[in-house]
Amino acid sequence: MNKIKLSTLRAASLKELESSINAFLEDDEVAGYQLLNATVREVEERTYSSNEEEFNAILTFIKNT
């Protein structure tokens, strides 16, 4: 039987998101899991005076039990 673990990370830039993902992959919380999929999405919010960007990553892990 397999166990699934989902995690979501957010950052203001793609470079920050990359660093966050790499740090998360080294965390003990996912040590026994294998990364199955990573989905990165850019969210742009437009307001009158500025545009704000945010990057999201959804990480899917699997573990054989």
Buried (B, 14 or more C-beta within 10 A) or exposed (E): EEEEBEBEBEBEEEEEBBEBBEEBBEEEEBEEBEBEEBEBEEEEEEEEEEEEEBBBBEBBBEBEE
